[in-house]
């Protein structure tokens, strides 16, 4: 799964003109997956503080990569 995510990130980052060494696709895949898993785990425990702001932060940065 991570290989597929990294390939998608690679294409998106390249189309946005970003340096893949500065923004390694594999690392970004790990970061986003970790955030998602962390939010899911915390939510299952009833912890939701700061989740909305984290989602907004991620969405803001991902939106910058859209053509």
Secondary structure as GFF3:
##gff-version 3
##sequence-region A 1 67
A	DSSP	alpha_helix	2	15	.	.	.	ID=ss1
A	DSSP	alpha_helix	25	44	.	.	.	ID=ss2
A	DSSP	alpha_helix	51	64	.	.	.	ID=ss3
###
